[in-house]
Structure formats: structure tokens, C-alpha cells
Amino acid sequence: MPIPIIRLYTGDDGESHFEQTTIETEPHGDVVIMSGLQDCHEVQFAETASGGGYDWHNAPRRQYVITLTGTLEFTNRTGDTQLIRPGDILLAEDTTGGGHKWKLVDDQPWRRCYVHLESD
């Protein structure tokens, strides 16, 4: 059973786009499914207070952003939006182009884990 991922990437038009994708998994024993190993560079945790947001920017590197608490809305420059909820995994790959912005839309802080997939 694949694990759902929200991918944020730069398209051929130079703008950020969202797509639903998955990480493939395989059975591991009787009750567990696992993906294959993926190389990563660092892991980092962050928190933004409720009501916060961040204006237009690009991802600083390819990274997974795993939301622990908080609900937020990501927007790209074409006006598309993507709601991110606790438990969602975002693969941020829009390191160039038009970028994205986000804002918290509930009363919780946004606690998240960044898994850096390549070095700075």
C-alpha cells in the first residue's frame, strides 16, 4: 500500500505546482509495510505560532516537510492552493521559479520536521 505524498515542484512554465503522488512500500513482516531507504542529509524541526505565514519563496533544497500539528494553506503564483494537515508529507522540490507562500488557517502552531534530501 503506497503512502500518499503531496509534491510541490517547478513545472516547465517556471511556476510551482502541486501533485498527488506516493512513496511505494512493500510488506515487512505480517503487520508492517515499509518504503525503501532514501538518502538524506539532515533532519530539522521547526515551529511557527498560530496565525503565522510566509510570503513568496522557493524551497531552499529538496526536502520532505512532515506536518506534526497545524493546518495551513499553500498557494502558488497561478492561484492554486493545497491544504496541508497534520500527518501530511510534502515533498518540496520547487527550488527555482515562481515559488509559493503559506499561511496557517487554524488555531494551532505549525510544528514540522524537515528531512533534507541534499546538502546546501
C-alpha positions, 0 to 999 in steps of 0.5 A: 500500500503506497503512502500518499505524498503531496509534491510541490515542484517547478513545472516547465512554465517556471511556476510551482505546482502541486501533485498527488503522488506516493512513496511505494512500500512493500510488506515487512513482516505480517503487520508492517509495510515499509518504503525503501531507504532514501538518502538524506542529509539532515533532519530539522524541526521547526515551529511557527505560532498560530496565525503565522505565514510566509510570503513568496519563496522557493524551497531552499533544497529538496526536502520532505516537510512532515506536518506534526500539528497545524493546518495551513494553506499553500498557494502558488503564483497561478492561484492554486492552493493545497491544504496541508494537515497534520500527518501530511508529507510534502515533498518540496522540490520547487527550488527555482521559479515562481515559488509559493507562500503559506499561511496557517488557517487554524488555531494551532502552531505549525510544528514540522520536521524537515528531512533534507534530501541534499546538502546546501 
